[in-house]
Every structure is written in structure tokens, then in C-alpha cells.
Amino acid sequence: MNLSLQDPFSVAKEYPDTLNQTLQYGHSVVIQFNNKGDYLASGLSDGTIVIYDLTSNGSIIAILNGHIRPISSISWSSCGRYLLSSSQDWYVILWDLQKVNQEEETITPVIRKIKFDGPIWSSMLNPQEPFEFVASLFEDDPVYVNMKDADEIKIHKLGTTPLNEGDMGKHVTLVVIFTPGGGEFIFSGTSKGWINIFRTKDLKMVHSFKIANSNIKTLMILMNGRKLAVNSSDRIIRQINLPDLANENEEWEFEVEHKYQDVVNKLQWNTVSFNHNAEFLVASTFGQSLQDLYVWETSLGSLIKILEGSPEELIDVKWNYYRCMIGSTGLDSGAVYLWLIKFPQKWSALAPDFVEIEENIEYEEKEDEFDIIDEDLLIKKRLEEEDLSVDITTPETVDARGFDVTLTLFVIPVNYYRNLEDKSVVAN
């Protein structure tokens, strides 16, 4: 049912609705925004990683060359300093972005480089520890990796077979993620529609439940850890209310709140993503003739918007929480498309007494509008205004939500005297 018929006020909520910008450098296959939303990392089909600065209209500030095959996933650390990349070339690389664009050739941003026995489906950094990550491997069990010690990297297999499963057929894990916040638990999705939950501190499988009868392609957990979106090959996106995972003494129940699907066209979904508070869910569609992103309102489970404008099928889709932006990659050209909110121009903001009118009206001159002002009073007023000192160098310590941002104010160093070709960094 149309959302506007059920709740006409819901459509006034903010979500990106206009294709505003297109970024093109190579053929992008996967993208990821950092937590502060000021950088966008784009993984290319040739193994290159390009980092865009969104505060300067999408300018390229770094190019990382370390892989030789398409990038399969990108993960940022919470502080924004470290970047984890996985590829079909069997390697996972941890980058220290503090070391990019340095004059000394001996300084390399590659601080860890791990080779596995096959391609990597996906990988994700621990939200609290940038030297720990989980990865799903091609035709193998998912792994948990501790790489704090560069000389002794510890790799632990997590297992794929669910707990108390009657079917003894082989399961393959396609996606694995940490829970947000402290990363206390690990969620993995199998090729037979099961979700396994591991406790991070001892890597023990503590719960398993079946959610579908087909491959689980994407798992997305809300920032507060209360909702889970599951994208599977049965053409259905399931929104699940998560229990309080911190309380392991109670029996966990995973209730499916909404199911999103196109019952008419039977569309397949490529990737899904929540916004910052799970008011909206966005998904990219599968098919050469489809170029749209579908946006649902999660409280009622209703489709509210189909984002159009791209000339090709869209694959990876991510939500930039801080800038209310949706980014997606094109299948054919590899361009990165960015959707934003289009705000109407308010000319009344130019002056406090400026009034917008729908049509021309007859203007009535005020009695004192053109009176001569005493020049001495005017000079005195200007001098008083000049005495006000404005601090433009000290960064804010609290953002609009009231959270302390001093620990996450990492800025990628930029050398303005080097051209674009010199920005590329090669992994040793």
C-alpha cells in the first residue's frame, strides 16, 4: 500500500532523493564511507583503491596500489586511520592512512599483508580493534584473524555448520560481520540460509537459526545493534528485530519484522543498507534493464521512493550517515553515483527582514527607510563589531548529536605539491 495513504507525514522525513554527483576513476566495484562520512574509499576492478575527499567536492587525495585482482570488500576502522581491503587475489591488506602521501619513499602505508588459500568474499575490521578482522573465504570456513603481532599472525577458523542442524549437507559461509559498538559477537550467513552467531572473546558458536532456504548474500546490522537486514537469493529482504545480545542467559528470539520484495517483477536485490537510525532501508536491483534504488520506510515496511537517474545497473550501495548521502556503483562504467537531499533555495536567509513572496506586490516605503544616519554612530557600531574575535582554527569537540569527536578527528595527510600520478602508493 502507498505510504502516503497510511501516514502522510512520513514522507516528510529526510532521505536522499536526487542524483547529485558522479565520481569516475577506473571501474569501481565496491565502495565504503568512513564513520565520519568525509571520505569515500572505492575499490576498483584492477585492485586499486581510490580515496575521495567529500568535503572538497569529491577530489582524489590518495590512490593505493596493492592488489592485482578486483577488490571484494573495504572496511574502515572506527577512528578512520586504518583501512582493510580484501581481494580476489587471495590477499587481505591493512593500510595505515597516516603514512600515505609521504615524501620519504621508505615509508609504506601497508602494515599487514596476509595471504589465504583462495579468494576472499568479504572482510570486516573489529569496531574496537583495528588489528583484528573476520573474513569469509571461497569454499572454506570463515576466519577470525588477530594480527597485532606482525611476526605471529593468528588465524582461527570459526566453522560453518550450524548448531543442532539435522541436514548434514555442506554449508559455505558467504558473508561475515561484527556487531556494531564493541564487536562482542560475529554474525555469519551460509549458503543454505542459516545465520551463525559467535562470541568474539572465545570464538565459540553460541546460536544458530535458519532465516531462508537460499544463499545469504548480505548482512547489515544497525549502529545501535537493534535491527538486522538479511538479503538472500530468494528475492526477499528480511528485517529482523535483534534481542539483547548482552544477556546470554535469556533465550534469544529473532523476530522477522518486515519482508521487502517486489511481488510483481520478482526482482533480485544486489546489496542493502540501513540509514543511521533504521528509519529507511535502501537496496539496489539486479538486472541489466534496471537502474534504480528502492527505498523503504522501515516502521511500516512500505516503499516510499525509487531513486532514478543512473544510466546503468547499480551494484554496491552504502549510506553515508553524517551527510545523509547514498552512494552506489555502476555495473558497466564503474562510476560512483551519489544521491543527496535537494534543499529548496531560501532567499530569506540572506537578510533577516527579507520576505519571500509568491507574486509581485506593491511596495510601500517606510517613513524612516531613507533617513540619514549619524555618521559617528555608524562608525562606532562598526568599531564595536570589529572588536569581536572569531576563532576559526580550533576544531569543535562535539558534533550536532552531542557526541565527543576529538578521538575521531583523523585527517588523511595530503601533499599539495604532488600531482595525481604521484599520489599512488604501492604495497610492498
N, C-alpha and C positions, 0 to 999 in steps of 0.2 A: 504494500500500500504506500501511496505517496506520503512522505514525511510531513509535508506542509499541511496535509489534511488532518493529521493526527496532532501535531504540535507546531503551529505556525511560527512560534518564537524560536524553535530550534535552528531554523535555517539562518538566523542572525548570528550564530556562533562563528568564530573565526577559523577558517581553514583556507589554504592556498587554492585559488581558483583561476589564475591566469598564468599562461606560459610567458615568463618574463625574460628569460635569458638562455642562451645555448653556448656551452663550452665545448671546444673541439681541439683536441690534441691527441693524435693517434686514434686507436679504436678501443674505447673504454668498454669493459665487460663487467666491472664491479666498482661500486663507489661506497664511501663511508664518511660521514661527518664526524668531527671530533666532538667531545662533550660540550664545549663552549660554543660550537657552531660557527666559528670563524674560519675554519679550514675544511677543505674537502679533498680527500685522497681518492684518486681514480686509478684503478688497476687496468692495464692495457692488455691486449691480446698477445703482444710480443714480450710480456714480462716486465715492462716498465711501469713505474708508479709515479704519477704526477700529482703534486700538491698545489691546490689553488687557494689563494687568499681571498675569501669572500668579502672582507672589509674593504678591499681595493678593487671591487668590481670583477672579481674572478681572475686576477693576474696570477701567473705561474711563478711560484717562489722556489720550487725545488723539483728536481727530477732524479729519481732513484733507479739505478740500473743494477739489478742483482739476480733476476730470474731470466730464464730463456724461453719459457712457455707461458701461456695465459695465466693471469692471476685468478685464483679461485676465491679468495676472501681477504679482507683487510679489517684489522681491529686496532683501535686506539686505546691507549692507557687512559685512566681517569684524569691524570694530570695533563695529558696531551703531549708529553715529551717523547713517548715511545710509540712505535708503530710496528705491528706484527703483520706480516704478509705471508700467504701460502700460495703455492702454485702447482700446476700440473707437471712441473719439472722435478717433483718429489722433495722440494726444499721448503723449509719454513725459516724466515729471516726476521730477526728482531732489530729494528733500526732505532738509533738514538738521534733524534732530530736536532738535538743541541749541537751536533757535530757536522751538520750539513753546511754547505757554502763557506767552508773554511779555506783560508789561503794555503795552509800547510797541506801538502799532498799526502803526508803520512797519517793524517787524521781521517779515520774512516768511520762512518756512522753505523756500520754493521758491527754489532756487539755479540750477536749469536747467530749461528747458521747451522741448522740441523737437517740432515737428510734421512728420509724414511724409505721404506721398501716399495713405495708406489705413490701415485698421485694423491693429493690431499683434497678432499671435498671442501672442507671448511675448517677454520681455526678461530679461537677467541681467547683474548687475554683475560686473566683473572682481574676483576674490577679493583681489587685491593693490592695486588702484587703483579707488577709488570713482567716479572721473570718466571711466571707460571702461566701455562696455557693448556687448553684442551683442543683436540683435533680429531676429525673423522677421516678415516683413510679408505682408499679404494679397496673393496673386498677384504677388509681387515677390521679388527676391533678398534673402537675409539681409544685414544691415549690421553693420559694426563702427563704433562712434562714439567719438571722442575729444573730450571736452567740457571739458578742463582750462581752456582759454581761452574765456570766455563770449562774447567778441566774434567768435571764429573757431572754430566747431564743425566738426570734420572728420568727414565721413560716408564710409565706404568700403564698397562693395558686395563681398560675398565670393563670389558665384557659387553656382549650384545644380547645374549639370550635372556629374556625376561624372567622374573621370579615366578615360580609355580605355573609355568606355561605348559599346557597339555600338548600343543603342537611342537614336535621336535625338529621341525624344519629349520633350515639355516636362516638366520637373520643377519642383515647388513645395516650398519649404522650410517645414515646419510648426513645427519646434522647433529651437532652437539654444542651446547651453550652453558654459560654460568648464569646463576640467578643474579639480578642486579644488587647493588649495595655492597654487601660483604662477600659475595660469591660463595656462600655457605654450601650450596648444592649445585649439581650438574645435571642438566636435562639432556637426554639424547633420544632421537627419533629413529626408528628402524624401518626397514623395507616392508614390514608386514603390519604397519600401523600401530606399533607399540611405542610407549614412552617410558624410558627407564630413568630413575632418579638416583643419583649417587650423592653420598655425603662427602664433601671435599676433604675434611680433616683426616679421614681414614680410607677414602676412596671405596667405601662399601656401598653396594646397591641396596637401597632401603625401601624402594617401592617401584612397582611396575603396573601400568594399566593400558588397556587397549582402547584406542580412540577411533581407529578407522581400519579398513580392510585393504589398504594400499600404502604405497610409499609415503612417508612423511618427508616433505621437501624443505619446509621452513618452520622454524620455531621462533617466536618473538614474545618476550616477557616484558610487561610494563615496568617502568622505572621503579614504582613502589612495590613491585612483586605481587600484585593482586590479580592480574589477568594474564592469560596466556593465549596467543593466537597460533593455531596449527593449520598449516597449508599442506594438503595431501593430494595425491594423484587422482582421487575420486571426484575432483572438481568442487570440493566443498572446503570452505574455510571455517574452522570452528573456534569460537571464542569461549574460553574456559575460565571460570572463577577459581582461583587457586586458594587452597586453605592456608592456615598459618603454619608455614613450614618450620618455624622455630619450635613449635610444640610437637615433638615427635611421639609424645605419649598418647595423643589422641589419634583416632583413625582418620586418615586423610580422605576427603571426598573431592573429586574433581568433576564439578557440575558444568555441563555444556550450556552456556547461557544463550548463545545465538549461533546459527549456521548461516553463512553467506554463500549464495550460489546464484547462478543465472539459470533458472529452470527452463527458459525458452531456448537460448542458444547453447546451453551446456558448456559454458566457457571453462577453459583450464586457466589456472592462475599461476603466474611465474613466481612472484615474491610478494610478501605482505609486510606492513609496518604500522605500528600504533603512533599516534601523536603523544605528547608528553604526559597527558593525563587520561589517555584512552577514551576521550570523547569521540575520536574518529579513528577509522581504520582504512588504510589505502592498500590497493592491490593492483598489480599490473597483469594484463591479459595475455594469453598465449594464442598465437595465430598470426600469419603474415598479413591478413587483411584487417587486423585490429591494432589501433594506435592509441588506445585510451587507458586512463587510470580510473578505477572505480573507488569512490569514497563513500563509506557508510557511517552513519551515526550509531554508536555502539549501545546507547541506553535503550533504544527501541529496535535496533537491528535493521534500520531502513536505509536504502540507497538514497543519498541526497545530492550527489554530484558525479558527473562523468567528466573528467578533465580531458579536454581535447586540445589539438593544436600541433602535436608532433606528427611528422610525416611517415613514421615507421613504427614497427612493433617495439614496445618497451619491455626491458628485461628486469634489471635490478632496480628496486625502488627503496629510498630511505627518506626519513622525516628528520628535518633539522629542527630540533625542539626550540632553540633560543631565537631563531629567526622566522619561525612559522613558515618554513620552506619545505617543499617536496622536491627531491632530486631523483632522476631516473636516467637509465642508459638506453640508447637506441641499438637495435639489433643489427641493422645494415650499415649505418655510418659510424657507429660507436660514439656518437655525440652524447654529451651530458645535458639533459634538459632540466631547467629549474622553474618550478611553479611558485608564485608568491601571491600575496593578497594585494589586490589593486585598490588602493585607497582613493576616494574621490578628492579632488582638489578643493581645499577650503581657503578661499581668498580672505576670509575674515580673520585668519591667523596673522595676516600681515600687519594689522593695526588693531588696537583694542576697540576703536569706535567704528570699524569698518563693518558694514552690514550687507549681507548678500540679499539680492532681490531677484525675483523670478522674471520681472519685466521692468522696463523703464518707467520711472515715476517722476513727477515734477518735483524738483529740488527747491526747498525753502531755505534761504540763507538765514543763519542765526544772527542775532543783533550784534554780538561781540566777536564774530568769526574773524573779521579782518581788522580788528583793533590793533594799534601799535603797542608792542610790549616794551616795557622799560629795558633798555639795553644792559644796564647794570644788573638788574635781576636775572636776566638771561645768562650773563657771563658768570654770575655767582652760582647759578644752578649747574652750569656746565662744569665748573671747577669742583663742585661737590660730587658730581658723578665721576670725575676723573680720579678722585681720591679712593674710590672703591677698587680693591685689588682682587683680581680673579686668578685663582690657581688652576692652571691648565696643564701642569706637569705631574701632579700627584694622582695616581690611579685610584679609582673607587675601590673600597674594600667590601662593599655589599652590593649585590645586584638588585634588580627590581623585585625579586621574590624575597629579599631579606637574608639571603644566604651569604656566608663569607666566601669570597672568591680569591682571597690572597694566595691560597695554596694551588690555584689552577690558572694563574696568570702566566702561563708559559707562552713565549713568542718564539717562533722559528727564526733564527738569525738569517738576515738577508744581506748579501754583499751587492750593493748598488753599482759597483764598478765592474761587475762581471756580466757578460751578455747571456742570453738564453742558453746557448750551446754550452757555456761553461758551468751551468747550474747542475748538469747531470753528475751523479755520484755513482761510481761503480763499486759493487761489492767485491771484496777480495775472496 
